[in-house]
Amino acid sequence: MQKKIIWIFFQFIFITTVKAQVEPIDTDRPDQTESVFLVPDQWMQFEFGLAITHVTSEVSELLVPTLLSRYGISKKVELRLLTSYTSTSHLLIPTGTVYERGFTPVEIGTKVALLQPGHFLPQVSLIAQVGIPGLSSPKYKINKPSVALVLALQNELSENFALGYNLGAEWDGIDNSSPSYIYTLSPGLNFGKRWYGYIETFGSFRKHEAAQHNIDGGVAYYISNNSKIDFSSGFGVSPVSPDWYVSVGFSTRFKLK
């Protein structure tokens, strides 16, 4: 009887796995370029990340962790929930290091597929996210909803090589009088059976403020079709950009129905 139960269990796992076969997991991490691809319909996806950012010689920031939860409600729409816990250290002379810790505002949003690829046209999706005042720790409180609108685009240049890029605008919820305009450009390459790598330039600029420009790169390894790990690092190339950052992450998904 026990052997029969074990046999039935493994048959169930096998059938579920076969029915659930889809393209390998695609994530919005580790690069700054948001992917054009959506989570498949009725799938749940979690993207965990840890990051250390050396902003200046006096200021460092640790994300422990950040979590992007994504759920596909159809072939063209997904729901998104972003939560992050941050620890920021400030070196003050002569008093020493002061720490600020807490949750940044919870963000809810969606990604919508707008245009499928064809010949020279890119695939295009729209991402909209809103940070909610009151759903954060006091240290990171915002006065108004923060808003991010991003167009994600990608050109498939070959079977294993693609060019992803974003254009968007962000309102930080503290001073919404003018947005920060963002850009990213990220060539990516699949190599071997389970590896992916990229290099990237990204930045932002805002009225009456100096522009930020950065360069980064990273790799990801597919543990299976439904999970992967990643590593990335980058540095600033303009005076007001963070000095450098290092990040590691893990992403996984599963079908709910």
C-alpha positions, 0 to 999 in steps of 0.5 A, a space after each residue: 500500500 505504501 509503495 502504491 501511494 508513493 507511485 501515485 505521488 510521483 505520477 502526479 508530480 510528473 503529470 503536473 510538471 508536463 502540463 506546466 511546461 512553459 518557457 524558462 522563467 523571465 525576471 525583472 532582475 538582476 538588471 535595472 531594465 524591466 523585462 517586456 515579458 509577463 508572468 504566464 497566466 495563473 502563475 505566481 512568481 517571486 523575485 528576492 534580492 539582497 543589495 549593498 549600495 555604497 552611495 558615498 564615503 559617508 553613506 551606505 545602503 543595504 536592502 535586506 531584502 527586496 521582494 517583487 511578487 508577480 501574478 499573471 491574471 491573463 496572457 496580457 496582464 500581470 499584477 505586481 507587489 513590491 516590498 523592501 526593507 532598507 538599512 541606511 548608515 550615515 557616517 557623522 563626524 565626530 558623533 559616529 555612524 547613525 543608522 536608519 532602518 525600516 520598510 520603504 513604501 509598499 508599491 502595487 502595480 501592473 504590467 500590460 503587454 502592448 505590442 508583440 514583436 514583428 520584423 523590425 518592431 520591438 516587443 513593448 509592455 507598459 509598467 505602472 506602479 504606485 507607492 502607498 503613503 502610510 504603508 512604510 516605516 516612519 523613516 521612509 514615509 512619503 507625503 503623496 503616492 509615488 508613481 512610476 510609469 515605464 515603457 519596456 521594449 526589447 528587440 530579438 536580434 538572434 535566438 540567443 541575443 536581445 536588446 532590452 531598453 526602458 524609458 519612463 518617468 517617476 514621481 517620488 511622493 515627496 516632491 511631485 512637482 516634477 518627475 525624474 526621467 529614467 532610461 536603461 539600455 541592456 544587451 543580453 546574451 544566453 550562453 551555454 544551456 543555463 547561463 545568461 549575461 548582460 551589460 547595461 547603462 542606466 540613469 535618470 535626470 530631473 529638472 534643476 538637478 544633476 543627471 545620474 549615469 551608471 554602468 553595470 553587468 551581471 550573470 544568472 544561472 537557471 537552476 530549472 525552468 522555474 527558478 534561477 539565481 543571479 549576481 550583479 554589480 555596477 558603478 556610477 559614472 557621474 559625480 552624483 551617482 552612487 559609487 558602486 553596488 553589489 547584488 545577489 538574488 533568487 527567483 522562482 515561480 509556480 502554477 496556481 491552477 
